Amino acid sequence: MSTTVRILDHRTPEEREREFLPGMGKPWLLPFYDLFSRRVGARALHERAAALADVAPGQSVLDVGCGTANLALTVLRVQPAARVTGLDPDAGALRVAARKATRRRVPITLVQGFADRLPGGDGALDHIVSALALHHVPEEGRVLFAREAVRVLRPGGRVTIVDFGGTDRSGHGHGGHDRRGPGHRAGHGTPRGHGRPRGHGQADLVRLLADAGFTDVREVEHVEHRFGPITFVQATRP
Ligand SMILES: C[S@@+](CC[C@H](N)C(=O)[O-])C[C@H]1O[C@@H](n2cnc3c(N)ncnc32)[C@H](O)[C@@H]1O
């Protein structure tokens, strides 16, 4: 089996100028990202998402907002015969991802780019996965992501997303309004500090995917994490 690890640049000249919110809010915190991720128990979320995705041998998978490729590499561990691509605007995170994949001798393609313009031709992918990343993407970027996901997935292709958000168990209802933390921006404005991540809610994720044309869209699991509610959402491309 090939163990090629490569990093491609999918950005347009305009996208090279675009700002984004890195994994820990500040680029200089990147070296601590994986340690932090492990300490807060993100590994269990990646493992659950990979299990729910249930990728078959030979299937092509795109991890959107892959960062240092924690979910992408978990998918490859569970299904070594998958063809996995990670997408993230953060060149530093992609270099860390490449080092991890090289050390583990697993093949992966890492693409520098944004969730609102996915790499891949129409109907080229079997599965899109994403962990703890879409709350970093501004609202219109998430809408474009969902449309792009419909475009790049084959009919019957699936999406598995784990992110902050979830039904308000207090009974007050979520209402779909923006509860993102102070580090989050609306629109394409300048990202600020990270702040406590607050999801945009499973209701928003479900609606986002349903509005884009996905079928069978539902929250399949919910976890109360110490940083806030975590939702697992799945959907199928009709
Ligand atoms: C909290 S990290 C999650 C990384 C990885 N998925 C994980 O679970 O360890 C959020 C990631 O979203 C990426 N990100 C920020 N804006 C993005 C965008 N517009 N499109 C795609 N990814 C983005 C960040 O660079 C960062 O790597």
Ligand as a Chemical Component Dictionary entry (heavy atoms), coordinates in Angstrom:
data_LIG
# 
_chem_comp.id                   LIG 
_chem_comp.type                 NON-POLYMER 
_chem_comp.pdbx_formal_charge   0 
_chem_comp.three_letter_code    LIG 
# 
loop_
_chem_comp_atom.comp_id 
_chem_comp_atom.atom_id 
_chem_comp_atom.alt_atom_id 
_chem_comp_atom.type_symbol 
_chem_comp_atom.charge 
_chem_comp_atom.model_Cartn_x 
_chem_comp_atom.model_Cartn_y 
_chem_comp_atom.model_Cartn_z 
_chem_comp_atom.pdbx_ordinal 
LIG C1  C1  C 0  -10.745 23.046 17.128 1  
LIG S1  S1  S 1  -9.869  22.725 15.638 2  
LIG C2  C2  C 0  -10.381 21.050 15.243 3  
LIG C3  C3  C 0  -9.321  20.311 14.487 4  
LIG C4  C4  C 0  -9.585  18.826 14.266 5  
LIG N1  N1  N 0  -10.767 18.618 13.477 6  
LIG C5  C5  C 0  -9.704  18.078 15.567 7  
LIG O1  O1  O 0  -10.779 17.582 15.895 8  
LIG O2  O2  O -1 -8.673  17.961 16.280 9  
LIG C6  C6  C 0  -10.757 23.701 14.434 10 
LIG C7  C7  C 0  -10.097 23.699 13.066 11 
LIG O3  O3  O 0  -10.930 24.422 12.149 12 
LIG C8  C8  C 0  -10.068 25.070 11.239 13 
LIG N2  N2  N 0  -10.790 26.130 10.528 14 
LIG C9  C9  C 0  -10.982 27.423 10.887 15 
LIG N3  N3  N 0  -11.664 28.074 9.932  16 
LIG C10 C10 C 0  -11.914 27.174 8.953  17 
LIG C11 C11 C 0  -12.581 27.253 7.694  18 
LIG N4  N4  N 0  -13.155 28.392 7.269  19 
LIG N5  N5  N 0  -12.628 26.143 6.926  20 
LIG C12 C12 C 0  -12.077 24.972 7.367  21 
LIG N6  N6  N 0  -11.446 24.845 8.545  22 
LIG C13 C13 C 0  -11.362 25.937 9.332  23 
LIG C14 C14 C 0  -8.934  25.580 12.119 24 
LIG O4  O4  O 0  -7.795  25.912 11.369 25 
LIG C15 C15 C 0  -8.735  24.375 13.047 26 
LIG O5  O5  O 0  -7.759  23.507 12.552 27 
# 
loop_
_chem_comp_bond.comp_id 
_chem_comp_bond.atom_id_1 
_chem_comp_bond.atom_id_2 
_chem_comp_bond.value_order 
_chem_comp_bond.pdbx_ordinal 
LIG C1  S1  SING 1  
LIG S1  C2  SING 2  
LIG S1  C6  SING 3  
LIG C2  C3  SING 4  
LIG C3  C4  SING 5  
LIG C4  N1  SING 6  
LIG C4  C5  SING 7  
LIG C5  O1  DOUB 8  
LIG C5  O2  SING 9  
LIG C6  C7  SING 10 
LIG C7  O3  SING 11 
LIG C7  C15 SING 12 
LIG O3  C8  SING 13 
LIG C8  N2  SING 14 
LIG C8  C14 SING 15 
LIG N2  C9  SING 16 
LIG N2  C13 SING 17 
LIG C9  N3  DOUB 18 
LIG N3  C10 SING 19 
LIG C10 C11 SING 20 
LIG C10 C13 DOUB 21 
LIG C11 N4  SING 22 
LIG C11 N5  DOUB 23 
LIG N5  C12 SING 24 
LIG C12 N6  DOUB 25 
LIG N6  C13 SING 26 
LIG C14 O4  SING 27 
LIG C14 C15 SING 28 
LIG C15 O5  SING 29 
# 
